[in-house]
Amino acid sequence: MRTSSTKFLILRFSSIGDIVLTTPVIRCLKQQYPGAEVHFCTKEAYRPILADNPYIDKQVYLGDSLNELIGQLRAEKYDYIIDLHNNLRTRLIKWALMGVKAYTFEKLNWQKWLYVQLKINVLPIIHIVDRYMATVQPLGVKNDGKGLDYFVPYKDIVEQDWLPRTHRPGFVAYAIGGQHATKKLPLPRMIELCRKINYPVVLLGGKEDADNGAAIERALGSHLVYNACGKYNLNQSASLLQQSTVVFSHDTGLMHMAAALKKKVYSLWGNTTPSFGMYPYKTSYVILENNALSCRPCSKLGYAECPLKHFKCMNELSFDFEIKELKQKQNG
């Protein structure tokens, strides 16, 4: 018989997409383990992602001092730790909280090394969400199949009149950012893609993407492209994803946010591949990648520039596809 109240600590420090991908664990743990009190520990920068998640009882944040965080966590007297990051800091936390039973996510580092370095793919054909869920399976928690969660607070819902008139009847959201340059289309190809879409496009990204966004808007005109990069916070960007007809995205956090909001995603892949298990989860999607290269994947993360200098994975990525949703909308 399970106790009436059991306190869980989930650890995942970064980043946007990875944290969104942990949300099925949070939900299933809260709903399936009677009396579960769920705490989630991450970095302060990622507070908005989970701030309105109803399945989390308390958020705890890593600041400048790991020792201070450990002191705070020790005072909570957890029953279980669910380590979904499995790095040096989470190992130190588990060591410091000795006596607390921990379940740890398997990162498959040697399989990833084989795939990247020798192009030998022995990675399991399984999404990372299902691997996260396997971490809590010993607790009797199962995947409910409901996909990812993202809760946009009312205060961050973007109103129609915040958008240009040309984009109010409908738009495509294109997340142009990416943590590494080799995960993103080069600027001329972004322009080419928006021209291919040929429908009002809202560009999403951070302040670091604003210059590219402005260049795309200049090239195609504000009647077709609205550069929203750096103009909206993360939850407001999620609201725009939610309101879009379809979403185009590089392999980045906004792709997983779009999947959580059950949007159709056209997913663009450069130096990484979907075989790492981080493609859009439990939503309709189209994978756009260049499979005619022996150099992919060149990294499990990415680089500032192509190691071979040709960047064929993005420069030669085919745009020979049909956007059925837009065709139906235009014909309707």
ChimeraX attribute file (.defattr): number of C-alpha atoms within 10 A of each C-alpha:
attribute: neighborCount
match mode: 1-to-1
recipient: residues
	/A:1	3
	/A:2	9
	/A:3	9
	/A:4	9
	/A:5	12
	/A:6	15
	/A:7	16
	/A:8	25
	/A:9	23
	/A:10	25
	/A:11	23
	/A:12	20
	/A:13	23
	/A:14	14
	/A:15	16
	/A:16	19
	/A:17	17
	/A:18	19
	/A:19	21
	/A:20	22
	/A:21	28
	/A:22	22
	/A:23	23
	/A:24	23
	/A:25	27
	/A:26	23
	/A:27	21
	/A:28	19
	/A:29	26
	/A:30	20
	/A:31	14
	/A:32	15
	/A:33	17
	/A:34	13
	/A:35	15
	/A:36	20
	/A:37	19
	/A:38	21
	/A:39	22
	/A:40	19
	/A:41	19
	/A:42	20
	/A:43	16
	/A:44	13
	/A:45	14
	/A:46	16
	/A:47	14
	/A:48	16
	/A:49	20
	/A:50	21
	/A:51	15
	/A:52	14
	/A:53	18
	/A:54	12
	/A:55	20
	/A:56	20
	/A:57	14
	/A:58	15
	/A:59	17
	/A:60	18
	/A:61	16
	/A:62	16
	/A:63	13
	/A:64	9
	/A:65	8
	/A:66	14
	/A:67	14
	/A:68	12
	/A:69	16
	/A:70	16
	/A:71	13
	/A:72	13
	/A:73	18
	/A:74	15
	/A:75	9
	/A:76	12
	/A:77	13
	/A:78	19
	/A:79	15
	/A:80	18
	/A:81	21
	/A:82	25
	/A:83	24
	/A:84	25
	/A:85	22
	/A:86	17
	/A:87	12
	/A:88	9
	/A:89	13
	/A:90	20
	/A:91	14
	/A:92	14
	/A:93	20
	/A:94	20
	/A:95	12
	/A:96	15
	/A:97	19
	/A:98	11
	/A:99	11
	/A:100	16
	/A:101	13
	/A:102	19
	/A:103	20
	/A:104	20
	/A:105	17
	/A:106	14
	/A:107	15
	/A:108	12
	/A:109	11
	/A:110	11
	/A:111	15
	/A:112	21
	/A:113	15
	/A:114	14
	/A:115	21
	/A:116	19
	/A:117	13
	/A:118	12
	/A:119	15
	/A:120	12
	/A:121	15
	/A:122	13
	/A:123	16
	/A:124	13
	/A:125	10
	/A:126	12
	/A:127	17
	/A:128	20
	/A:129	21
	/A:130	18
	/A:131	17
	/A:132	24
	/A:133	23
	/A:134	19
	/A:135	19
	/A:136	22
	/A:137	15
	/A:138	10
	/A:139	13
	/A:140	9
	/A:141	18
	/A:142	17
	/A:143	19
	/A:144	13
	/A:145	10
	/A:146	12
	/A:147	19
	/A:148	25
	/A:149	23
	/A:150	22
	/A:151	18
	/A:152	22
	/A:153	15
	/A:154	11
	/A:155	8
	/A:156	16
	/A:157	16
	/A:158	18
	/A:159	12
	/A:160	14
	/A:161	9
	/A:162	9
	/A:163	14
	/A:164	16
	/A:165	11
	/A:166	16
	/A:167	22
	/A:168	15
	/A:169	9
	/A:170	19
	/A:171	23
	/A:172	24
	/A:173	27
	/A:174	27
	/A:175	28
	/A:176	27
	/A:177	27
	/A:178	21
	/A:179	16
	/A:180	15
	/A:181	16
	/A:182	24
	/A:183	27
	/A:184	25
	/A:185	24
	/A:186	16
	/A:187	14
	/A:188	13
	/A:189	17
	/A:190	18
	/A:191	21
	/A:192	17
	/A:193	16
	/A:194	23
	/A:195	17
	/A:196	14
	/A:197	18
	/A:198	14
	/A:199	18
	/A:200	22
	/A:201	29
	/A:202	28
	/A:203	29
	/A:204	29
	/A:205	24
	/A:206	19
	/A:207	15
	/A:208	12
	/A:209	19
	/A:210	20
	/A:211	13
	/A:212	22
	/A:213	28
	/A:214	18
	/A:215	16
	/A:216	25
	/A:217	21
	/A:218	14
	/A:219	16
	/A:220	16
	/A:221	12
	/A:222	17
	/A:223	14
	/A:224	21
	/A:225	30
	/A:226	25
	/A:227	23
	/A:228	23
	/A:229	24
	/A:230	18
	/A:231	14
	/A:232	18
	/A:233	14
	/A:234	21
	/A:235	21
	/A:236	19
	/A:237	28
	/A:238	26
	/A:239	23
	/A:240	27
	/A:241	28
	/A:242	22
	/A:243	21
	/A:244	21
	/A:245	18
	/A:246	22
	/A:247	26
	/A:248	27
	/A:249	24
	/A:250	23
	/A:251	29
	/A:252	25
	/A:253	20
	/A:254	27
	/A:255	29
	/A:256	28
	/A:257	30
	/A:258	31
	/A:259	27
	/A:260	24
	/A:261	21
	/A:262	21
	/A:263	23
	/A:264	20
	/A:265	25
	/A:266	20
	/A:267	21
	/A:268	24
	/A:269	25
	/A:270	26
	/A:271	28
	/A:272	22
	/A:273	22
	/A:274	16
	/A:275	17
	/A:276	20
	/A:277	17
	/A:278	20
	/A:279	23
	/A:280	28
	/A:281	23
	/A:282	14
	/A:283	17
	/A:284	12
	/A:285	19
	/A:286	15
	/A:287	14
	/A:288	18
	/A:289	20
	/A:290	19
	/A:291	11
	/A:292	11
	/A:293	9
	/A:294	8
	/A:295	17
	/A:296	20
	/A:297	24
	/A:298	22
	/A:299	18
	/A:300	16
	/A:301	13
	/A:302	20
	/A:303	15
	/A:304	10
	/A:305	13
	/A:306	18
	/A:307	14
	/A:308	9
	/A:309	7
	/A:310	11
	/A:311	17
	/A:312	17
	/A:313	25
	/A:314	22
	/A:315	14
	/A:316	13
	/A:317	19
	/A:318	12
	/A:319	13
	/A:320	7
	/A:321	10
	/A:322	10
	/A:323	12
	/A:324	9
	/A:325	12
	/A:326	18
	/A:327	10
	/A:328	9
	/A:329	10
	/A:330	9
	/A:331	7
	/A:332	6
